[in-house]
Amino acid sequence: MSAWFTKSAESILRELETGPEAGLSAAEATRRLDHYGRNELERQKKAGLFSRFLAQMKDPMILVLLAAAALSILSDGDWFDAMIILIIVMVNAVISISQEDSAEKSLEALQKMSAPLARVVRSGALCRVETALLVPGDIIHLEAGDLVPADARLLTAASLKADESAITGESVPVSKRAMDGLPPETPLGDRKNMVISSTVITNGRAVCVVTGTGMDTEVGRIAGLLMKEGDTETPLQRKMAEISKVLSFICLCVCAIMFGVGLLQGRPLLEMFMTAVSLAVAAIPEGLPAIVTIVLALGVQRMVKRHAIVKKLPAVETLGCAGVICSDKTGTLTQNKMTVVEVWSADGQHKAEALTVGTLCSDAKLKINGGVPDSTGDPTETALVDAAFRLGIDQNTLEHQMPRRAELPFDSERKLMSTVHPMPGGGFRIMTKGAPDVLLSRCVQVLSSGALPLDLAQKRKISAANEDMASRALRVLGMAYRDVPDLPSSLTSETLETGLTFVGLVGMIDPPRREVGQAVAACYAAGIRPVMITGDHKLTAVAIARELNIFRNGDLAVTGEDLDFMPQELLEEDVEKFSVYARVSPEHKTRIVKAWQKKGRVVAMTGDGVNDAPALKSADIGCAMGITGTDVAKGAADMILTDDNFTTIVSAVEQGRGIYANIKKAIHYLLSCNIGEILTIFFATVLDFHQMPLIPVQLLWLNLVTDSLPALALGVEPVEKGVMDQAPRDTHESLFAHGFAVRLAWQGMMVGALTLLAYWLGEYILSNPLTADATANTMAFATLTLCQLFHAFDVRSEYHSLFYIGVLSNPAMNRAFLIGLFMQLAVLCLPPLQAVFSTTTLDLVEWLAVLALAVSPVVICELVKKLSSPVPHNN
């Protein structure tokens, strides 16, 4: 991409073989279109349905399940168990793909960024041409309200301003003018002789020569960066892969031990192989992937109600790991609307007069929306008009009383704007606003208890006030006027903008959103570091960051120019020192995100502009604004905030932490129960029981009753109190760290021991010897099932007592328990089902024994929680 901003306009016209009057011929335009291609961004090809389905099959947990299904068929031809596993895998894939499609459909209306037609000089005539057909060398005409269709160099410009906030992050429109070449190191936001594709002309008019189209524009360069960024693996996906490895290891160990036991007992090799494989298949929690997917999908639905659209399921959980939120300033932390925050006059009594000058010397138009001013026009001028209205000064009324008769438009060299209005009592008043230092040099009087001579003391007083407001990052305009008996015959700066009376200063800024301060405080409480990254000026960025408490004592601010000379290794070393990054480019934002990631932090990036898109893509989770956000940003993001509210991020982090905790509870429940099942069969085999405590059909039923509804109920467990008072968990820490593996082991052993105890009581103590085998089997079956149902209540909180969180506080768990209890009682008590599941009727004593054993996990777990530390770890 050529540095067109460094060259003179004449050399560019020669290089592109074009001219401002004739433009390109139709034939030449066609030739160049064939050479350069259409003025469109390249789009990545969307994967087909079959490819997306295969991608779901690559999940390690799914691969383990498919292997289990194959082993089930090969060992004993058990097609029923295999079909159940395959159905679960299919359901899991359908849910994931459906959710992604739903999110994509929510964004379908946000695909077009460029204007459909552009005014182009072709063969000496001004005509309208599709923007996709523009080529380098085309001469285009722009005026206020136009969306710039391509990168272009200015040939002529009159009072031209462009809103480049979507590209550079600059919060106010930038003045543009035709000028000589600029130095090569000039930042994108300071290239006054260029207009950028997809920005908006807010004021003036211009004639330009197109220098870049399609992927050869600044927007195209950003799109290219996006294509280079691949999808990153989420923390949850890493955890599920870890579980898959652990389960695979357990399966291999079980098979090896069972073979060893079989060889020692002299059993047939084939029989031991089938037993070992059956036990290994039983170790796999078939419903886990589907449960995780459903829990994430339910979390996504909750997030929609909280004003967030999640495009991919794991993104919700990833937010819970966030340790850094890199946020754009303009439109994300601020309102993206210039607002008057201070009006100063020499005696403090003429603020209304200053705003009267500002509202009349303005091209903005007052509009009222529900009683609230919402003017249209240049953001700086709309701020003046809106502030005047709030003070009781109605622009429409004033213009009716004092209509504009003449004007001198704002000029970036003169830095002033003047309008002339007739006075109700006769004569005319010249209203002038502009840069305070320039305006002050044109004044001879100051309004202070009347019009007083502007002496040196008054000048110093005004200059001091201007410097004070500027030091607080306010955009400051001076207001002045002059009364004349007649309209000057020559309307020039010399005749209108001299001999003025200084009225006052008006300070404005793009203010922070009201709710962001509280959200930033919540981030610090949750151990999350907020960082501001903006294309705006350093002084403005630091002022806003300090007001929001993002910039604290000891923090540093750095500019994009500083980053250009800072090696990535040094940035990675010192990244924690910087809270504010100003005047940065898209490449800088991506470097910052990757520097934090190098520190091992999960990075969330919020933003709304095109310039945010590469960093949104490279971050662990990108959050784009839904209202003010550009289509490019939304396409790159993982989540869309439909209310453009920074506080939604904090809510999403809380939900993410809660979802991860719930998924971990479901894993805890399923694995501890499966360990209990494995140990029951394993010890029965090792101890050479004359019959198995559980038969295959009972194991299948057990998985149906206990592995589905209770685990799903754990997935919708309310977020525990204090979850936002903990530091983010380390994503590289094992899921089984901090005693989790120990809890799984002893609770699994507890379930297995209680089941074997029930079998022993039925076989040798409580039952009639003639029916001992059937009674023992039924008691073991009933105890294991009910034990797992009760154990689901224990898992609702790893550290807090069940009675602290409320025994019945999760309605879904209550329903799951009752449904499971009803289904199990039907199998145990109804004769037709007794025949299918090989159960027998138990007497009262046997039932009391079963219930006592089944409730035991609640008592044991409550005692352990009571004796252990109540302080939770962050994993």
Secondary structure by P-SEA (a helix, b strand, c coil): ccccccccaaaaaaaacccccccccaaaaaaaaaaccccbbbbcccccaaaaaaaaaccaaaaaaaaaaaaaaaaccaaaaaaaaaaaaaaaaaaaaaaaaaaaaaccccccccccccccccccbbbbcccccccccbbbbbccccccccbbbbccccccccccccccccccbbbbbbcccccccccccccccccccccccccccbbbbbcccccccaaaaaaaaaaaccccccaaaaaaaaaaaaaaaaaaaaaaaaaaaaaaacccaaaaaaaaaaaaaaacccaaaaaaaaaaaaaaaaaaaacccccccaaaaaaaacccccccccccccccbbbbccccccccccaaaaaaaaaaaccbbbbbccccccccccaaaaaaaaaaaaacccaaaaaaaccccccccccccccbbbbbbbbccbbbbbbbbccaaaaaaacccccccccccccaaaaaaaaaaaaaaaaaccbbbbbcccccccccccccccccccbbbbcbbbbbccccccaaaaaaaaaaaacbbbbbbccccaaaaaaaaaaaccccccbbbbcaaaaaaccaaaaaaccccccccccccaaaaaaaaaaaaaaccbbbbbbccccaaaaaaaccbbbbbcccccaaaaaaccccccccccaaaaaaaaaaaaaaaaaaaaaaaaaaaaaaaaaaaaaaaaaccccccccaaaaaaaaaccccaaaaaaaaccccccccccccccccccccccaaaaaaaaaaaaaaaaaaaaaaaaacccccccaaaaaaaaaaaaaaaaaaaaacccccccccccccccccccaaaaaaaaaaaaaaaaaaccaaaaaaabbbbbcaaaaaaaaaaaaaaaaaaaaaaaacccccccc
